[in-house]
């Protein structure tokens, strides 16, 4: 059997509004998701049992997660997929090439799980509809259904409502992380304890290529940015540096941090800015890429 490979791209929250909170404690959100073209890589091949190998520059960050069903989210996805869809005896050797930093606000684990679902569904010839796979994805985490789609989309509720945005404007993204991991739980707790109120929802028709990046993102914010910055002041430095870059169309923190992004309307500006950051801040993680529109 051939090896099946799937990209697990970085997820960017171009904006993230916390719009309410359910009685069970889950926060409701509205967020504009976009994805890089590249990121982590999932490869699968047929085997008698399920196993996971992790390589790549950030593999060491996951070494304490044994390849068991309750440890790594990729293994959780594999076990859940075969149990839900009637393939309990199927096996696979899974290789995760971990290129994205862990706990960095760009959905690395969620994207890995989504890529594993796509790859294993192909390997095991599972005939399942998008809704069924999305239900499995949601049980793994709020970001996983959108990562399964992996194209520009508006995400609402607790992650279950996804509206595709096929006419989103083309852009290039430069990601920067100062080399710190941020606890999503701690950031949400900080938000809940703050005096920040809930944000209003925006109408879907506001998101079109005709308005451009600034037009789409004006009057939006990342509601988790202030809580994250109060926990990790290095985020302030990253945002200041990105805002100083020539031709950066828009700058913001993604997710719960600490990764921040600058969007550019042309590739050359992004490349020049990426070279400058790598030279000036060699200890930072820098990732230049293009926003993806197809898998």
C-alpha positions in Angstrom: 0.0 0.0 0.0 1.3 3.5 -0.8 1.9 6.1 1.9 -0.8 8.7 2.1 0.3 12.2 3.1 -1.8 15.2 4.3 -0.7 18.7 5.2 -1.7 20.0 8.7 -1.4 23.8 8.1 -1.2 26.5 10.7 -4.6 28.0 11.6 -4.9 31.8 11.9 -7.7 33.6 13.8 -7.9 36.7 11.7 -10.3 37.9 14.3 -11.7 36.2 17.4 -14.8 37.5 19.2 -16.1 35.9 22.4 -19.9 36.4 21.9 -21.2 34.6 25.1 -21.0 31.7 27.4 -23.2 28.6 27.7 -24.5 27.3 31.0 -22.0 24.4 30.8 -19.1 26.9 30.8 -18.2 26.7 27.1 -17.5 30.1 25.5 -19.3 31.0 22.3 -17.3 32.6 19.6 -17.2 34.1 16.2 -13.9 33.8 14.4 -12.5 34.2 10.9 -10.2 31.3 10.2 -7.5 31.2 7.5 -4.8 28.7 7.0 -1.3 28.6 5.7 -0.4 26.3 2.8 2.1 24.3 4.8 2.7 23.3 8.4 2.9 19.9 10.1 2.8 16.8 7.9 0.8 13.6 8.6 1.8 10.4 6.7 0.0 7.1 7.1 0.5 3.6 5.8 -1.2 0.3 6.4 -0.2 -1.8 9.4 -1.7 -4.4 11.7 -1.9 -2.0 14.7 -2.0 1.7 15.3 1.3 3.4 16.1 2.6 6.9 16.1 6.1 8.3 15.4 6.9 12.0 15.8 9.7 13.7 14.1 10.5 17.3 13.2 11.9 20.4 15.0 9.2 20.4 17.7 9.0 16.6 18.2 10.7 16.9 21.6 7.8 19.0 22.9 5.5 16.0 22.5 7.8 13.2 23.7 6.0 13.0 27.0 2.9 12.0 25.1 3.1 8.3 24.6 1.5 6.9 21.4 -1.5 5.7 23.4 -5.1 6.6 22.7 -5.4 9.0 25.6 -2.2 10.9 25.1 -1.7 12.4 21.7 -4.6 14.0 19.8 -3.6 12.3 16.6 -4.0 8.9 18.2 -7.2 10.0 19.8 -8.4 10.9 16.3 -7.3 7.5 14.9 -9.1 5.5 17.6 -12.2 7.6 17.4 -12.4 7.4 13.6 -12.3 3.7 13.4 -14.7 3.1 16.4 -17.3 5.6 15.1 -17.2 4.3 11.5 -17.1 0.6 12.1 -13.4 -0.2 11.4 -12.3 -1.4 14.9 -9.6 -3.7 13.6 -7.9 -1.4 11.1 -4.3 -0.4 11.8 -1.8 2.2 10.5 1.7 3.5 11.0 1.2 7.2 11.5 4.1 9.7 11.1 3.7 13.2 12.4 6.4 15.7 11.2 6.0 18.4 13.8 7.1 21.7 12.2 4.7 24.1 14.1 5.3 25.1 17.7 3.2 23.6 20.4 0.6 25.6 22.5 1.1 28.6 20.2 -2.3 29.8 19.1 -2.2 28.4 15.6 -4.1 25.2 16.1 -1.2 22.8 15.6 -2.7 19.9 17.5 -6.2 20.5 16.0 -4.8 20.6 12.5 -2.8 17.4 13.1 -5.9 15.6 14.2 -7.9 16.9 11.2 -5.1 15.8 8.8 -5.0 12.4 10.5 -8.8 12.0 9.9 -8.4 12.9 6.2 -5.5 10.6 5.7 -6.9 7.6 7.6 -10.3 7.9 5.9 -8.5 7.5 2.6 -6.3 4.7 3.8 -9.1 2.7 5.3 -11.5 3.5 2.4 -14.1 4.9 4.8 -17.2 6.1 3.1 -18.4 9.0 5.4 -20.0 12.3 4.7 -18.7 15.7 5.7 -21.2 16.0 8.5 -20.2 12.7 10.0 -16.5 13.5 9.9 -17.2 17.0 11.3 -19.0 15.5 14.3 -16.0 13.3 15.0 -13.7 16.3 14.6 -15.8 18.4 17.1 -15.6 15.7 19.7 -11.8 16.1 19.6 -11.8 19.9 20.0 -13.5 23.2 19.0 -11.0 24.0 16.3 -10.8 20.6 14.7 -13.9 20.8 12.4 -12.6 24.0 10.8 -9.1 22.5 10.5 -10.8 19.6 8.7 -12.1 22.1 6.1 -8.8 24.0 6.1 -9.9 26.9 3.9 -11.0 30.5 4.8 -14.2 30.2 6.8 -16.3 31.9 9.5 -16.6 29.8 12.6 -19.3 30.3 15.2 -20.9 28.6 18.3 -18.4 26.3 20.0 -16.8 25.5 16.6 -19.6 23.5 15.1 -21.0 26.1 12.7 -18.7 26.7 9.7 -19.5 29.1 6.8 -17.1 28.8 3.9 -15.7 32.1 2.5 -14.7 31.2 -1.1 -14.2 34.8 -2.2 -11.7 35.7 0.5 -8.9 38.0 -0.8 -5.5 36.4 -1.5 -2.8 37.2 1.0 0.6 36.2 2.3 1.2 35.6 6.0 4.3 35.9 8.2 4.0 34.2 11.5 6.2 35.0 14.5 6.5 33.3 17.9 8.9 34.5 20.6 9.6 30.9 21.7 7.0 30.6 24.5 4.1 28.3 25.0 0.8 29.8 26.3 -1.9 27.9 28.1 -5.2 28.3 26.4 -7.0 27.4 29.6 -5.1 30.2 31.5 -5.9 32.8 28.9 -9.6 31.9 28.9 -9.6 32.1 32.7 -7.9 35.4 32.6 -10.6 36.6 30.1 -13.4 35.4 32.3 -11.9 37.2 35.3 -11.5 40.5 33.4 -14.0 43.2 33.0 -14.1 42.6 29.2 -17.7 42.2 27.9 -18.8 39.9 25.1 -18.4 41.1 21.5 -21.1 41.5 18.9 -21.3 39.2 15.9 -20.6 40.4 12.4 -22.7 39.6 9.4 -21.4 37.0 7.0 -21.8 39.3 3.9 -19.1 41.6 5.4 -16.4 39.1 4.2 -15.6 39.5 0.5 -12.6 40.2 -1.6 -14.0 43.5 -2.7 -13.5 45.1 0.6 -9.8 44.0 0.9 -8.1 42.8 4.1 -8.3 46.0 6.0 -12.0 46.4 5.0 -12.8 42.9 6.3 -10.9 43.2 9.5 -11.7 46.7 10.6 -13.7 47.0 13.7 -12.8 43.5 14.8 -10.3 42.3 17.4 -9.0 39.2 19.2 -10.7 39.2 22.5 -8.0 36.9 23.9 -5.2 39.3 23.1 -5.3 41.4 26.2 -5.6 38.4 28.6 -2.7 36.7 26.8 -0.5 39.8 26.8 -1.1 40.3 30.5 0.3 36.7 31.0 3.2 36.9 28.6 4.6 40.3 27.9 6.8 39.0 25.1 3.7 39.1 22.9 3.9 42.9 23.2 7.4 42.9 21.7 6.3 40.6 18.8 3.3 42.8 17.9 5.5 46.0 18.0 8.0 44.5 15.7 5.4 43.2 13.2 3.7 46.5 13.2 7.0 48.2 12.2 7.4 46.1 9.1 7.2 47.8 5.7 4.0 47.0 3.7 2.4 44.9 6.4 -1.4 45.2 5.7 -2.6 43.9 9.0 -1.1 42.6 12.3 -2.7 40.7 15.1 -2.2 37.8 17.6 -3.7 34.5 16.7 -5.9 32.4 19.0 -4.7 32.4 22.6 -1.1 33.3 21.5 1.7 33.7 21.6 2.1 33.4 17.8 1.3 36.7 16.0 0.9 37.3 12.3 1.4 40.0 9.7 -0.5 39.9 6.5 0.9 41.1 3.2 -0.7 41.7 -0.2 2.4 40.7 -2.2 4.8 37.8 -1.7 8.0 39.9 -2.1 7.2 42.1 0.8 6.5 39.1 3.0 9.8 37.4 1.9 11.8 40.6 2.7 10.2 40.9 6.1 10.8 37.3 6.9 14.5 37.6 6.1 14.7 40.6 8.3 13.0 38.9 11.3 15.1 35.8 11.0 18.3 37.9 11.0 17.2 40.2 13.8 15.5 37.7 16.1 17.2 34.4 15.6 15.6 32.9 18.7 12.1 33.5 17.4 10.1 31.0 15.3 9.4 32.7 11.9 7.2 31.1 9.3 6.5 32.9 5.9 3.7 31.3 3.9 0.6 31.9 1.7 -2.9 31.7 2.9 -4.4 28.4 1.5 -7.6 28.1 -0.6 -7.4 24.4 -1.5 -5.9 21.4 0.3 
